[in-house]
Amino acid sequence: MRQIDVEIIQKLVAEKCISSNIYIEEDIQEAFINAKKAETSSVGNMVLDMLIKNAEVAKENETPLCQDTGMVVAFVEVGQEVHFTNGSITDAINKGVIDGYREGYLRKSVVEDPLIRNNTKDNSPAVIYYNIVPGDKVKIELMFKGFGSENMSQIKMLKPSDGEEGVVDFVLKAVKEAGPNPCPPIIVGVGIGGTMDKAANLAKHALIRPIGSKNNKEHLAKLEEKLLEKINALGIGPQGLGGLTTALDVHVEAYPTHIAGLPVAVNINCHSSRHSTIIL
C-alpha cells in the first residue's frame, strides 16, 4: 500500500491553477501556427496572429490568457493500492483551487447556489470525477473551463436508427448555434453512448486529449476527421469573423449503451483549451 500525503496534492493543484491560466499548451500553440498556414481569410489570419500574440503577452507578463479563468474540473484516477494521509483528497483539491486562485489573483467565478447566485469568493468547489483503477498511481487531469464555451454545450438522446448521420447532423447543429460565442477556433468534444450523464462526461473528458490525437478505434477516428472537415467548412472562422479555421480539432469518445438509445453530447472548448495533468 502506497501512502500519499494530500498536502502534496493541494500544493500541485494550486500551482497548476496558476500556470495553466497563464501559459498556453504547446499543442495549442502549434495548432495556431498550422492553422495560419491553411487559413485563406486575411481577417482569419489576423485573428490567429492576435491569439498567438495574446499567448506571448500572457507568458511575458505572467497574466491570465483570458479574463474568464474558468471553473475547475478534475478527472481523478486513483490506484486501488493508494492510501491518502493527512485528510481527504477532495478537500485537498478544493483547497488547492482556493490557494491557486488567491495566489494567482485569478478571477473567482463560482457561485454557491445556482439560483441565489452568491459568489463563493474563492472559485471553489471544483467539479470532481473519480475513477478507481489498478496500481499505486494517482493521475489528476485538471481543466479550467470558461463558460463562454461551456454554455454552448448540447446533449440529445438520438434514436439508434439515426446512426452516424444523426450524430454528424447534431454536432454540426451545435457548432452552428454556438457560432462565435465559444471564441473559435474551438476544440469540439463529442461523447457517444452510455447514458445521458455518461455521454456528457465523455464529451468533457475528450477535450483534454492533445490536438492531433486520434481515437484508437478506426471508425471513430474517421468520424473525427469527417466532423472536423464539415465544421471547418461552415465558414465561422477565428473569433467568428469568417475563414477555414472554425475548429482546431474534434475528439470523439464512445461507451457501450442500451439497445434503445444513442445518447450524444457536445462539449466545446475555447481556443485556449486550458488543462494540465498531475501524476503521482
Phi, psi and omega in degrees: 000123180267134180256136178232125178285123184293343177295331176295317179297316179303314181296315182292321178298317179301316180297318181290327177302320182283307186295321183289337177275349182252317187254124180285148180292149183298324182292329178289315179300317179295323179295323176300313182296317179294324179296323179298325181293329184263341186287126181262346180279129179295322178292318177300318177296321179298317180295318178298321175300319180293323179293320177296316179295320179301318179295322179294317180294319178300318180293313182296317184268354184053050176240157183299147177297330183213151178294333175272100183272010164083167168260138186278129173243132182236126171256115188243120172259122182244121175294139185290352177263014181259137172238126180271137180243162177066027174129194185266139177294325178297314177298321182295318179297314181293322177293324177296320176299313181300313181297313184296316182288331176285310184292330181269001182053043181269150184295135178266112191243006186262131175255142187291318180240127185294345179256318179286329172069033176276126184288136178287344175068012177216007180066011173260160003273162171281161169267119189238130175243130181250145175221122179272128183230164175296157173103190184233029179251160174231129176239127179239112177261120184253137175234138181246095197259108173288155186264357169299322177273320183299324180293348179269003180296147176217153175218146180213140177266091180286163172275146178307327181291344177294328174057201183297323180299320178295321178297312181300314181299319181292317179298315179297321178299316181297318181291319177301313182292331177291320178054231182276351189301323181273016178060064178294157013285135188257167166246131184250121175259131181235125176249129181234128173103192184066225175245182181305311183290325180293319179300318179296320178297317179298316181297319180294312183294329180299334182292342182281338180302144179297148175300134180095347178285152182238149173299140184284355173265127188302317184291329178282326175297320178293323177296319177302315180296318180297315181296318180298317180297314182291323179295316181287344176279353180289336177081011179297311173074176181304126181057020176077016184260013177096147179138182184271349188253077174275321179232143174276330179192161173233128179242123181248132173233145183227159181212150177305148181222178181285152181299338183263002188228159172213074179291138176224130178236144176238123175237128186251140175246146177290174184298333182288328176043061187283119177200161178200164185232137175245129177235125180241000000 
